Amino acid sequence: MHATEATADAKRFIEICNACRYCEGYCAVFPAMELQRDFTDTDMSYLANLCHNCNGCYHACQFSPPHEWGINLPKAFAEVRLESYAEYAWPAPLAAAFRSNGVVVAVVSALALAFVLIGASVLVSPVRLLAPHTGPGAFYAVISWGVMASVAGATFLFSLLALAIGAVRFWRDTKTHLTGPIRLADWGRGLHDVATLRYLGGAGEGCNDADASFSLARRHAHHALFYGFMLCFASTVSATFYDHFLGWIAPYSWASLPVVLGTLGGIGMLVGCIGLVRIKLKTDPVPVARRVLGADYALLALLFMAAATGLLLLVLRSTGAMGLLLALHLGVILSLFLLLPYGKFVHGIYRGTALLKASVERRRNELIAG
């Protein structure tokens, strides 16, 4: 991680925090901080991605604004996180494009990809686009399986490759001080912290979303979005199994596993997106890094559009609107995966990696202490 104004501010703040230690029980950041005396710019990248932005330390700090020291760790860490996303992204030019105007790039990409898919359908037969289709293979009557599989497969594989390269770069840069193998227990503890969103509870009472009062609303919204997304992914996997292994061609009945999982997942994503936007709109603006909000809203908009178009497609799949909705939904999904490595979604990858490192450090510190 290169030295920047954001890393310099974060380093100054964290050195004061390490001397004070009033917030040591708030989240994973402070126990990890206490294991060191000197901090590098790379340490700031690790600690910033370990931060869950609950704002508890900001409201508890006696040196936060308007104090002359102006300790504002959540804002400084948010700035460092944004810079780390660009630092480790691959290829870098795409990260720069998304960072410059995330909302516009996300929306334009979604519409452009949808237009491409519509064009592919029109080239086959314009009548197919607006005609109702029912029964097995109805979707493929609008957009052929070959177009769907080739475009979606290439985009998904590119996204996975870019995310994997970013995660490897982050791990190599931040694994300082770690020696020896990572044990299964370390993986288990780290994955548990990720799956339960443990540190979105602050010190236990919740996050300080709007002011100094505590609330679990952000944790609940994150749970709805995260597990809604995972249910939709499970729906796609089960549909693939139905098609390729059982020979059952989509669309499927309302009681089928892919439809049930997709419906529940879509509803969860909508609830989570709406909840997180409401929290962002009412939160205290002082501990917020304003320049990161574009990427935040861009991701939430894409996730909301993915869920909404998917549910609309499900409801209207037997009507003449199915063709347009199918193209729009697939365009949004492809845009989402194409832009995942260059927006706020990567915080889940880097935060999970940071939690794994914290788990290893915590175990080894417990062994030394014991």
C-alpha positions as CSV (number, residue, x, y, z in Angstrom):
1,M,0.0,0.0,0.0
2,H,1.4,3.3,-1.1
3,A,1.7,6.3,1.3
4,T,-1.1,8.8,0.9
5,E,-2.7,11.6,2.8
6,A,-5.4,9.1,3.9
7,T,-2.9,6.6,5.3
8,A,-1.0,9.4,7.0
9,D,-4.2,10.6,8.8
10,A,-5.1,7.0,9.7
11,K,-1.6,6.3,11.1
12,R,-1.7,9.4,13.2
13,F,-5.1,8.5,14.6
14,I,-4.2,4.9,15.3
15,E,-1.1,5.8,17.2
16,I,-3.1,8.0,19.5
17,C,-5.7,5.2,19.8
18,N,-3.0,2.7,20.7
19,A,-1.9,5.0,23.5
20,C,-5.5,5.5,24.8
21,R,-7.1,2.1,24.2
22,Y,-10.4,3.2,25.5
23,C,-12.2,1.4,22.6
24,E,-10.3,-1.9,22.8
25,G,-13.5,-4.0,23.2
26,Y,-15.4,-2.4,20.3
27,C,-14.3,-4.5,17.3
28,A,-11.5,-6.5,15.8
29,V,-9.4,-3.4,14.9
30,F,-8.3,-2.5,18.4
31,P,-7.1,-6.0,19.6
32,A,-5.1,-6.2,16.2
33,M,-3.8,-2.7,16.8
34,E,-2.5,-3.5,20.3
35,L,-0.2,-6.2,18.9
36,Q,2.0,-3.6,17.3
37,R,3.8,-0.4,18.3
38,D,5.0,0.8,14.9
39,F,2.6,1.0,12.0
40,T,3.3,1.0,8.2
41,D,1.0,2.1,5.4
42,T,0.3,-1.5,4.7
43,D,-0.8,-1.9,8.3
44,M,-3.3,0.9,7.7
45,S,-4.7,-1.1,4.7
46,Y,-5.1,-4.2,6.9
47,L,-6.7,-2.3,9.8
48,A,-9.0,-0.2,7.5
49,N,-10.4,-3.4,5.9
50,L,-10.8,-5.0,9.3
51,C,-13.0,-2.0,10.4
52,H,-16.7,-2.6,10.0
53,N,-17.5,1.1,10.1
54,C,-19.9,0.9,13.1
55,N,-18.8,4.4,14.2
56,G,-18.7,3.3,17.8
57,C,-15.2,4.5,18.4
58,Y,-16.0,7.9,16.9
59,H,-18.9,8.6,19.3
60,A,-17.0,7.2,22.3
61,C,-13.7,9.1,21.6
62,Q,-13.0,12.1,23.8
63,F,-10.6,13.5,21.0
64,S,-13.1,13.4,18.1
65,P,-14.3,16.6,16.5
66,P,-14.6,19.4,17.6
67,H,-11.5,18.5,19.7
68,E,-8.3,20.0,18.2
69,W,-6.9,16.5,17.5
70,G,-9.9,15.7,15.4
71,I,-9.7,11.9,15.8
72,N,-12.1,10.5,13.2
73,L,-11.1,6.9,12.6
74,P,-14.2,5.7,10.7
75,K,-13.8,8.5,8.0
76,A,-10.0,7.9,7.7
77,F,-10.4,4.2,7.4
78,A,-13.2,4.6,4.8
79,E,-10.8,6.7,2.7
80,V,-8.0,4.1,3.1
81,R,-10.4,1.3,2.1
82,L,-11.3,3.1,-1.1
83,E,-7.7,3.6,-1.9
84,S,-6.9,-0.1,-1.2
85,Y,-9.7,-1.2,-3.6
86,A,-7.9,0.7,-6.4
87,E,-4.4,-0.3,-5.2
88,Y,-5.1,-4.1,-5.4
89,A,-7.6,-4.1,-8.3
90,W,-6.8,-5.8,-11.6
91,P,-6.6,-4.4,-14.3
92,A,-6.1,-1.0,-12.7
93,P,-7.7,1.2,-15.5
94,L,-11.1,-0.3,-14.9
95,A,-10.8,0.5,-11.2
96,A,-10.0,4.1,-12.0
97,A,-13.0,4.3,-14.3
98,F,-15.4,3.0,-11.7
99,R,-14.0,5.2,-8.9
100,S,-14.4,8.3,-11.0
101,N,-18.1,8.0,-11.4
102,G,-19.5,4.7,-10.0
103,V,-23.2,5.4,-10.4
104,V,-23.0,6.5,-14.0
105,V,-20.7,3.6,-15.0
106,A,-22.9,1.1,-13.3
107,V,-26.2,2.3,-14.8
108,V,-24.8,2.8,-18.3
109,S,-23.1,-0.6,-18.3
110,A,-26.3,-2.3,-17.2
111,L,-28.3,-0.6,-20.0
112,A,-25.6,-1.2,-22.6
113,L,-25.4,-4.9,-21.8
114,A,-29.2,-5.1,-21.8
115,F,-29.2,-3.4,-25.2
116,V,-26.6,-5.9,-26.6
117,L,-28.8,-8.8,-25.4
118,I,-31.9,-7.2,-26.9
119,G,-30.0,-6.7,-30.2
120,A,-29.0,-10.3,-30.2
121,S,-32.6,-11.3,-29.9
122,V,-33.8,-8.9,-32.5
123,L,-31.2,-10.2,-35.0
124,V,-32.7,-13.6,-34.7
125,S,-36.4,-12.5,-35.0
126,P,-37.9,-9.2,-33.9
127,V,-41.3,-10.9,-33.3
128,R,-39.8,-13.1,-30.6
129,L,-38.9,-10.2,-28.3
130,L,-42.5,-9.1,-27.6
131,A,-44.3,-12.4,-28.1
132,P,-45.4,-14.4,-25.0
133,H,-43.6,-17.7,-24.6
134,T,-44.5,-20.5,-22.2
135,G,-43.3,-24.0,-21.4
136,P,-39.8,-25.5,-21.3
137,G,-37.3,-23.5,-23.2
138,A,-39.4,-20.3,-23.2
139,F,-36.4,-18.1,-22.2
140,Y,-34.3,-19.5,-25.0
141,A,-37.0,-18.6,-27.6
142,V,-36.1,-15.0,-26.8
143,I,-32.3,-15.2,-26.2
144,S,-30.5,-18.3,-27.3
145,W,-28.8,-20.5,-24.8
146,G,-25.5,-20.0,-26.7
147,V,-25.6,-16.2,-26.3
148,M,-26.6,-16.5,-22.6
149,A,-23.9,-19.0,-21.8
150,S,-21.1,-17.4,-23.7
151,V,-21.6,-13.8,-22.5
152,A,-22.5,-14.8,-18.9
153,G,-19.7,-17.3,-18.7
154,A,-17.0,-15.0,-19.9
155,T,-18.2,-12.2,-17.7
156,F,-18.4,-14.4,-14.6
157,L,-15.0,-15.9,-15.1
158,F,-13.4,-12.5,-15.7
159,S,-15.0,-11.3,-12.5
160,L,-13.8,-14.3,-10.5
161,L,-10.3,-13.9,-11.9
162,A,-10.1,-10.2,-11.1
163,L,-11.5,-10.8,-7.5
164,A,-9.0,-13.6,-7.0
165,I,-6.0,-11.5,-8.2
166,G,-7.1,-8.6,-5.9
167,A,-7.5,-10.9,-2.9
168,V,-4.0,-12.4,-3.5
169,R,-2.4,-9.0,-3.8
170,F,-4.1,-7.8,-0.6
171,W,-3.0,-10.9,1.3
172,R,0.6,-10.7,0.1
173,D,0.8,-7.0,1.0
174,T,-0.8,-7.3,4.5
175,K,0.4,-10.7,5.8
176,T,3.3,-9.0,7.6
177,H,4.2,-10.6,10.9
178,L,2.6,-13.9,10.1
179,T,4.8,-17.0,10.1
180,G,4.0,-20.6,10.0
181,P,0.9,-22.4,8.6
182,I,-2.7,-21.2,8.9
183,R,-4.7,-23.8,10.8
184,L,-8.2,-25.1,10.2
185,A,-9.3,-23.4,13.4
186,D,-8.2,-20.1,12.0
187,W,-10.3,-20.6,8.9
188,G,-13.2,-21.6,11.0
189,R,-13.1,-18.6,13.3
190,G,-12.6,-16.2,10.4
191,L,-15.4,-17.7,8.4
192,H,-17.6,-17.6,11.5
193,D,-16.9,-13.9,11.9
194,V,-17.8,-13.3,8.3
195,A,-20.9,-15.3,8.2
196,T,-22.4,-13.9,11.4
197,L,-21.3,-10.3,10.7
198,R,-20.0,-10.4,14.2
199,Y,-18.5,-6.9,14.3
200,L,-21.5,-5.1,12.9
201,G,-22.8,-5.3,16.4
202,G,-20.1,-2.8,17.6
203,A,-19.4,-3.6,21.3
204,G,-22.6,-5.7,21.4
205,E,-25.4,-3.2,21.4
206,G,-25.2,-2.4,17.7
207,C,-23.8,0.3,15.5
208,N,-24.1,4.1,15.9
209,D,-25.8,4.6,12.6
210,A,-27.4,8.1,13.0
211,D,-25.9,9.4,16.3
212,A,-24.5,8.2,19.6
213,S,-27.5,5.9,20.2
214,F,-27.1,2.2,19.3
215,S,-29.0,0.2,16.7
216,L,-28.9,-3.2,15.1
217,A,-30.6,-2.0,12.0
218,R,-27.5,-1.9,9.9
219,R,-26.5,-5.4,10.9
220,H,-30.0,-6.7,10.0
221,A,-30.0,-5.0,6.6
222,H,-26.6,-6.4,5.9
223,H,-27.8,-9.9,6.8
224,A,-30.8,-9.5,4.6
225,L,-28.7,-8.4,1.6
226,F,-25.9,-10.9,2.2
227,Y,-28.0,-14.0,2.7
228,G,-30.4,-12.8,0.0
229,F,-27.5,-12.7,-2.4
230,M,-26.4,-16.1,-1.4
231,L,-29.9,-17.5,-1.8
232,C,-30.0,-16.1,-5.4
233,F,-26.6,-17.7,-6.1
234,A,-27.9,-21.0,-4.7
235,S,-30.9,-20.6,-7.0
236,T,-28.7,-20.3,-10.0
237,V,-26.6,-23.3,-8.9
238,S,-29.7,-25.4,-8.4
239,A,-31.1,-24.3,-11.8
240,T,-27.9,-25.3,-13.5
241,F,-28.1,-28.7,-11.8
242,Y,-31.7,-29.1,-13.0
243,D,-30.8,-28.2,-16.6
244,H,-27.5,-30.0,-17.1
245,F,-27.9,-33.1,-14.8
246,L,-31.6,-33.7,-14.7
247,G,-32.5,-32.4,-18.1
248,W,-35.3,-30.1,-16.7
249,I,-35.3,-27.0,-18.8
250,A,-36.3,-23.6,-17.4
251,P,-38.6,-21.9,-16.6
252,Y,-39.5,-23.9,-13.5
253,S,-42.7,-24.0,-11.4
254,W,-43.3,-21.8,-8.5
255,A,-42.8,-24.6,-6.0
256,S,-39.4,-25.7,-7.6
257,L,-36.2,-25.2,-5.6
258,P,-34.6,-22.6,-8.0
259,V,-37.8,-20.4,-7.9
260,V,-38.3,-20.7,-4.1
261,L,-34.6,-19.8,-3.4
262,G,-34.6,-17.0,-6.0
263,T,-37.8,-15.5,-4.7
264,L,-36.7,-15.5,-1.1
265,G,-33.3,-14.2,-2.1
266,G,-34.7,-11.4,-4.2
267,I,-37.0,-10.3,-1.4
268,G,-34.0,-10.3,1.0
269,M,-31.9,-8.3,-1.4
270,L,-34.6,-5.7,-1.8
271,V,-35.1,-5.4,2.0
272,G,-31.4,-5.1,2.6
273,C,-30.8,-2.5,-0.1
274,I,-33.7,-0.3,1.1
275,G,-32.5,-0.6,4.7
276,L,-29.0,0.3,3.9
277,V,-30.0,3.3,1.8
278,R,-32.2,4.6,4.6
279,I,-29.4,4.3,7.1
280,K,-27.0,6.1,4.8
281,L,-29.5,9.0,4.3
282,K,-30.0,9.5,8.0
283,T,-26.4,8.9,9.3
284,D,-24.3,11.5,11.0
285,P,-22.3,13.0,8.0
286,V,-19.1,13.8,10.1
287,P,-17.6,10.3,10.3
288,V,-18.6,9.6,6.7
289,A,-16.1,9.9,3.8
290,R,-18.2,11.6,1.2
291,R,-16.2,10.4,-1.8
292,V,-16.9,6.8,-1.1
293,L,-20.7,7.2,-1.3
294,G,-20.8,7.0,-5.1
295,A,-19.4,3.5,-5.1
296,D,-21.7,2.6,-2.2
297,Y,-24.9,3.8,-3.9
298,A,-23.8,2.3,-7.3
299,L,-23.5,-1.2,-5.8
300,L,-26.8,-0.9,-3.9
301,A,-28.5,0.3,-7.1
302,L,-27.2,-2.6,-9.1
303,L,-28.1,-5.1,-6.4
304,F,-31.6,-3.6,-6.1
305,M,-32.1,-3.7,-9.9
306,A,-30.9,-7.3,-10.1
307,A,-33.4,-8.4,-7.5
308,A,-36.3,-6.2,-8.8
309,T,-35.9,-7.2,-12.4
310,G,-35.5,-10.9,-11.4
311,L,-38.8,-10.8,-9.4
312,L,-40.6,-8.9,-12.2
313,L,-39.4,-11.5,-14.7
314,L,-40.7,-14.3,-12.5
315,V,-44.2,-12.7,-12.2
316,L,-44.5,-11.7,-15.8
317,R,-42.7,-14.6,-17.5
318,S,-45.8,-15.8,-19.3
319,T,-46.6,-12.4,-20.8
320,G,-45.3,-10.4,-23.7
321,A,-43.1,-8.4,-21.4
322,M,-40.9,-11.4,-20.7
323,G,-38.5,-10.8,-23.5
324,L,-37.7,-7.2,-22.5
325,L,-37.5,-8.1,-18.8
326,L,-35.2,-11.1,-19.5
327,A,-32.8,-8.9,-21.5
328,L,-32.8,-6.2,-18.9
329,H,-32.3,-8.7,-16.0
330,L,-29.5,-10.4,-17.7
331,G,-27.9,-7.1,-18.6
332,V,-28.0,-6.0,-15.0
333,I,-26.6,-9.3,-13.7
334,L,-23.7,-9.2,-16.2
335,S,-23.0,-5.5,-15.3
336,L,-23.0,-6.5,-11.6
337,F,-20.5,-9.2,-12.1
338,L,-18.4,-7.2,-14.4
339,L,-18.1,-4.3,-11.9
340,L,-17.8,-6.4,-8.7
341,P,-14.0,-6.2,-8.6
342,Y,-14.1,-2.4,-9.0
343,G,-16.5,-1.3,-6.3
344,K,-17.7,-1.7,-2.8
345,F,-18.4,-5.4,-3.2
346,V,-14.7,-6.1,-2.8
347,H,-14.8,-5.0,0.8
348,G,-16.3,-8.4,1.6
349,I,-13.3,-10.1,0.0
350,Y,-10.7,-7.9,1.7
351,R,-12.6,-7.8,5.0
352,G,-12.8,-11.6,5.1
353,T,-9.1,-11.8,4.4
354,A,-8.4,-9.3,7.1
355,L,-10.6,-11.3,9.6
356,L,-8.6,-14.4,8.7
357,K,-5.3,-12.7,9.5
358,A,-6.8,-11.3,12.7
359,S,-8.0,-14.8,13.7
360,V,-4.4,-16.2,13.2
361,E,-2.9,-13.3,15.2
362,R,-5.5,-13.8,18.0
363,R,-4.8,-17.5,18.3
364,R,-1.0,-17.0,18.4
365,N,-1.3,-14.2,20.9
366,E,-3.5,-16.5,23.1
367,L,-0.8,-19.2,23.0
368,I,1.9,-16.7,24.0
369,A,-0.3,-15.3,26.8
370,G,-1.2,-18.8,28.0
